Amino acid sequence: MGGLGVRKVSFLVLPAYLASAASTESLQNTIFDSVRPSEDEMLGVYLSKWQFIPGAVLPSEPLPTKQSFWDSPGIT
């Protein structure tokens, strides 16, 4: 998007977490299926926070696994 591409670390945390959680969701469900409910509580919290970023539109299932998807609304 131009410039040096240097941003605060705090702006990277939310997109990085969402990309990681989305890409490992099926593995997490396989491992923790008998231990915890199928719904990832923290993922829901962070998805809600992400939706408040201007231009962010929640995608349909399955969630995108690329960090660039989650990062683009914050960049633009």
C-alpha positions as CSV (number, residue, x, y, z in Angstrom):
1,M,0.0,0.0,0.0
2,G,3.0,2.3,-0.3
3,G,5.3,3.7,2.3
4,L,7.9,1.7,4.2
5,G,5.5,-0.9,5.4
6,V,6.5,-0.4,9.0
7,R,3.6,-0.5,11.4
8,K,3.1,-0.9,15.2
9,V,3.2,-4.4,16.4
10,S,-0.2,-3.8,18.1
11,F,-1.8,-3.4,14.7
12,L,-0.5,-6.9,13.6
13,V,-1.7,-8.9,16.5
14,L,-5.4,-9.2,15.6
15,P,-4.9,-10.2,11.9
16,A,-2.1,-12.6,12.9
17,Y,-4.2,-14.3,15.5
18,L,-7.2,-14.6,13.2
19,A,-5.2,-16.1,10.4
20,S,-3.5,-18.6,12.7
21,A,-6.8,-19.6,14.4
22,A,-8.5,-20.0,11.0
23,S,-5.7,-22.1,9.5
24,T,-5.6,-24.5,12.5
25,E,-9.3,-24.7,13.2
26,S,-9.9,-28.2,11.9
27,L,-6.8,-29.5,13.7
28,Q,-7.9,-27.8,17.0
29,N,-11.4,-29.4,16.6
30,T,-9.8,-32.8,16.1
31,I,-7.5,-32.6,19.1
32,F,-9.9,-30.9,21.5
33,D,-13.2,-32.3,20.4
34,S,-13.8,-34.4,23.5
35,V,-12.4,-31.8,25.9
36,R,-14.0,-28.5,25.0
37,P,-17.0,-27.3,23.1
38,S,-16.7,-27.0,19.4
39,E,-17.0,-23.2,19.4
40,D,-13.7,-21.4,19.9
41,E,-14.7,-18.6,22.4
42,M,-11.6,-16.4,21.8
43,L,-12.0,-16.7,18.0
44,G,-15.5,-15.3,18.4
45,V,-14.3,-12.4,20.5
46,Y,-11.6,-11.5,18.1
47,L,-13.9,-11.8,15.0
48,S,-16.2,-9.4,16.7
49,K,-13.4,-6.9,17.3
50,W,-12.2,-7.3,13.7
51,Q,-15.7,-6.5,12.4
52,F,-15.4,-3.0,13.9
53,I,-12.5,-2.1,11.6
54,P,-13.9,0.1,8.7
55,G,-14.2,-2.0,5.6
56,A,-14.1,-5.4,7.3
57,V,-16.7,-7.9,6.1
58,L,-17.0,-11.2,7.8
59,P,-16.4,-14.0,5.2
60,S,-18.5,-17.1,5.0
61,E,-17.2,-20.5,6.2
62,P,-14.5,-21.7,6.0
63,L,-12.6,-18.7,7.3
64,P,-9.7,-17.4,5.1
65,T,-6.3,-18.6,6.3
66,K,-4.2,-15.9,4.7
67,Q,-3.1,-13.1,7.0
68,S,-3.3,-10.7,4.1
69,F,-7.1,-11.1,4.1
70,W,-7.4,-10.2,7.8
71,D,-4.8,-7.4,7.5
72,S,-6.2,-5.6,4.4
73,P,-9.1,-3.6,6.1
74,G,-6.7,-2.2,8.7
75,I,-4.2,-1.2,5.9
76,T,-6.8,0.5,3.7
